[in-house]
Amino acid sequence: MIIVSGRVAGAPSERRESTFDGTVWTDPVLPTTDGTTINQVFFAPRSRTHWHRHERGQILHITAGHGWIGTTDGEPRPLETGDTVWIPPGETHWHGAGPDSFLLHLAISLGTTEWLDPVTDTLYGPGGRTPKESTR
């Protein structure tokens, strides 16, 4: 059993740049344990992940702000405080803040993460719209 009081003691907040666009910070809640990683992730307005997928899926719990999540199967959907999202294993997706709001979520990532291409400004668009011709 592991009990973590709020976040990993002594672990610094980390600015994420190589697989995110915009200003994104993470705080580790649980160090990677048995293939599970838990982070608090803060996105400034219009900041977002690159397209990616998780070996065994991902759970997002929105704790503050407003944002969007997009998959290759349809239009992005809004994320609001209190929402919990299950992303199945292998589903290619992205998530991030809205154009005029920050987004804070708890991310529970299961297994390895495969990072793909950035979500372009054109794909993200005003309000987080992804054109149907996206091939991700």
N, C-alpha and C positions, 0 to 999 in steps of 0.2 A: 504494500500500500504506500502511496505517496500523497502527502497533503502539502499543497502549496498555498501559502497565505498571500493571495493577491497576484503575485508574479514571482518569477525566479529571483531569489535574493542575490543582489550584487550584479545581476546582468544588466548591461546598459541598454537604453532604447537604441534602436538601429534605424538609420535612414536607408530606405530601400530605393535603389536606382536602376539596377541592371534588368529587372523584370517588371518594373512599374514605370508609369509615366506621371509626371507631376511630383508633388511633395507628399511622400508616404513614409510614415514611421511605424515601427512595430515594437511591441513590448512582449518578451517571452513570458507566457504564463506557466507553461510546463515544457521543460527541455524534451527533445525528441525521445520518446519512451515507447518501446515496442512498436515502432513505425507510426506513432501518433505524435503530431506536433500541434500545440495550442498557442496562439498569439492573439493579442489585442492589436488591431491594425487601424491606424488613423490616416484617412485620406483627406487632403485639402480639396476645396472645390475643383472639379474637372479632373482630378487625379484618378488613376485606375491601374489595374493589373494589365499585364499582357494576356493574350489568349493562353490558356493552360488547361491541364487536366490532371486528375489525381488517380493514382492506381486503385485505391479502395474508396474513393469518394471524399466529399468535404461537407462540413456543416458550417453555416454562417449564422450567427445570431447578431442582429443589428441592435446596438446599445444606444446609439445617438445619431441624429442627423438624417439625411435623405440621400439615396443613391440609386444605382441601376445595376442589374445583372443581365448579361446577354449570353445566349448560346447560339450555336449554328442552326438551330431548328426554328428560330422565330425572332420576333421583335423583342428588344430588351424590356424587362419588367421592372417596375419601381420597387425600391426597398425602403421601408419605413422603420422607425424605432419600434422595437418589439417583435419584428418579423424574424422567423427562423427559416432557413433555406437548406434543403437537402439537395446536393449535387451528386448524382450517381457516379459510380466508378467509370472512368474513361470519358465522361462527357466534357467536351471542349467548351470553355466558358471564359468570361471575364467579369469583373465587378469593380465598382468604384463609386466615387462621390458624384452627386448631381452638379449641374453647372453653377449653382449659387448656394450650395450647402456643403459642409463637411460631412463625412461619414465615418463612424466608428463601429467596428464589428469585432466580435470574437470569432476567430477562424480555427476550426478543428480540422486539420488535414490528415487524411488517413493514407498511409503508404507513401510512395515517392510521388513527386510532382514533376510533370514534364512541361517545361516552359516553351512557348511558341512565339509567334510574331506579336509585335505591339498592336494595340487597337488604335488605328489612326484617328486623327481628329475628324476626318470625313465619316468614318464608320461610327464613331462615338456621336458626333453631330450634336445639334442643339437638343438638350433634354435627354441625350443618351439613345438616339435612334440608330439602329444598324440597318443598312440597306439589305434587301432580300438577296442580292447577288453576292453577298459575302460567302466565301468558300470555306471558311473555318468551320 
